[in-house]
Amino acid sequence: MATGDKIDNKADELKGKAKETAGKLQDDEELQAEGKGDQVKGNVKQAGEKIKDAFKG
């Protein structure tokens, strides 16, 4: 997996955690859900990259 992809995927995950936390603090369920979605997106991308790496090795 390219280092840039790793950074982008981790950034999606961290952005999602920040949004989820902000949503909790503001009692904003929509923002919380968006944050959880961003985290899932980042995790799925990371998993996909790990699978690609496994087949390369």
C-alpha positions as CSV (number, residue, x, y, z in Angstrom):
1,M,0.0,0.0,0.0
2,A,1.3,3.4,-0.9
3,T,2.2,5.6,2.0
4,G,0.0,8.4,0.7
5,D,-3.0,6.0,0.6
6,K,-2.3,4.9,4.2
7,I,-2.2,8.5,5.3
8,D,-5.4,9.4,3.5
9,N,-7.2,6.4,4.9
10,K,-6.1,7.1,8.4
11,A,-7.1,10.8,7.9
12,D,-10.6,9.7,7.0
13,E,-10.8,7.6,10.1
14,L,-9.5,10.4,12.4
15,K,-11.8,13.0,10.7
16,G,-14.7,10.7,11.4
17,K,-13.8,10.3,15.1
18,A,-13.6,14.1,15.4
19,K,-17.0,14.6,13.7
20,E,-18.5,11.9,15.9
21,T,-17.1,13.5,19.1
22,A,-18.3,17.0,18.0
23,G,-21.7,15.5,17.3
24,K,-21.9,14.0,20.8
25,L,-20.8,17.3,22.4
26,Q,-23.4,19.3,20.3
27,D,-26.1,16.6,20.7
28,D,-26.1,16.5,16.8
29,E,-27.1,13.0,15.8
30,E,-26.6,13.7,12.1
31,L,-23.0,14.8,12.7
32,Q,-22.4,11.7,14.8
33,A,-23.7,9.5,12.1
34,E,-21.6,11.3,9.5
35,G,-18.5,10.8,11.7
36,K,-19.2,7.1,12.1
37,G,-19.6,6.8,8.3
38,D,-16.3,8.5,7.7
39,Q,-14.6,6.1,10.1
40,V,-16.1,3.1,8.4
41,K,-15.1,4.4,5.0
42,G,-11.5,4.8,6.2
43,N,-11.4,1.3,7.8
44,V,-12.9,-0.3,4.7
45,K,-10.3,1.4,2.5
46,Q,-7.5,0.2,4.8
47,A,-8.8,-3.3,4.8
48,G,-9.0,-3.3,1.0
49,E,-5.4,-2.1,0.7
50,K,-4.2,-4.8,3.2
51,I,-5.9,-7.4,1.0
52,K,-4.2,-6.0,-2.1
53,D,-0.9,-6.1,-0.3
54,A,-1.4,-9.7,0.8
55,F,-1.9,-10.8,-2.9
56,K,1.3,-8.9,-3.9
57,G,3.5,-10.6,-1.4
